């Protein structure tokens, strides 16, 4: 028997969010013929990753002493507006997937980007979604990847709003004494 700690943000990340993203990334980046079933497979994996990555905001908000994920996104927006906008787009995408779709989405192919995508012979899918104000078009695959990168920075302590600071604040460990970490 194995324990999974879904009430803990780290356990949720390790046991659900990270594996879901890795499954999405593998399908998203694999070479293959783009049939209707392939498009649906990548889309389904993207939705699963987005659900779990989005729900991390709920768990992290609680850890940060906030009452809801919107407060966390607003806190992040102060220091990192781009990450906050991507998180908000991911949230809207997930809400559209859970409820009646309100935003137009379309699928197409894009060329691989050397500094982002894995090497491959073919193009990769992109799923575009219009923002709530109608001013931005988000490539949802890139959005999910941006949110993934934010959560990595949250856990490794490199983002302004991060896990390490939240833990030390909850423990009362913020101190200016020499040698404190």
Residue pairs with C-beta under 8 A, 6 or more apart in sequence:
4 11
4 15
4 16
5 11
5 12
5 15
6 12
6 15
6 16
7 59
8 59
9 56
9 59
9 60
9 62
9 63
9 163
10 155
10 163
12 52
12 55
12 56
12 59
13 56
13 151
13 155
16 52
17 49
17 52
17 53
17 55
17 56
17 151
20 45
20 48
20 49
20 51
20 52
20 53
21 49
21 52
21 53
21 144
21 148
23 45
23 48
23 49
24 42
24 45
24 46
24 48
24 49
24 144
25 145
27 41
27 42
27 45
28 42
28 45
28 46
28 124
28 125
28 141
29 117
29 118
29 120
29 124
30 120
31 120
31 121
31 122
32 38
32 122
34 109
34 122
34 125
39 107
39 125
42 125
42 141
43 107
43 125
43 127
46 127
46 140
46 141
46 144
47 93
47 94
47 97
49 144
49 148
50 90
50 93
50 94
50 97
50 140
50 143
50 144
50 147
51 94
51 97
53 90
53 144
53 147
53 148
53 151
54 69
54 87
54 90
54 91
54 93
54 94
54 147
56 151
57 69
57 72
57 73
57 87
57 91
58 68
58 69
60 69
60 72
60 154
60 163
60 166
61 67
61 68
61 69
61 71
61 72
63 163
63 166
63 167
63 170
64 72
64 75
64 161
64 166
65 166
65 169
65 170
66 72
66 75
69 91
72 161
73 84
73 87
73 88
73 91
74 84
75 161
76 83
76 84
76 87
76 150
76 159
76 160
76 161
77 84
77 85
78 160
79 159
79 160
79 161
80 150
80 159
80 160
80 161
82 146
83 146
83 147
83 150
83 159
85 136
86 138
86 143
86 146
86 147
86 150
87 147
87 150
89 129
89 131
89 136
89 138
89 140
89 143
90 143
90 144
90 147
92 103
92 129
92 131
92 132
93 103
93 129
93 138
93 140
93 143
96 102
96 103
96 105
96 129
103 129
103 130
103 131
103 132
104 129
104 130
105 127
105 128
105 129
105 140
106 127
106 128
107 125
107 126
107 127
107 128
108 125
108 126
108 128
109 123
109 124
109 125
109 126
110 123
110 124
110 125
110 126
110 139
111 123
112 118
112 119
112 120
112 123
112 124
116 145
117 124
124 141
125 141
126 139
126 140
126 141
126 142
127 139
127 140
127 141
128 137
128 138
128 139
128 140
129 137
129 138
129 140
130 136
130 137
130 138
131 137
131 138
150 159
153 159
153 162
154 161
154 162
154 163
155 162
155 163
156 162
157 163
157 164
157 165
167 173
168 174
173 180
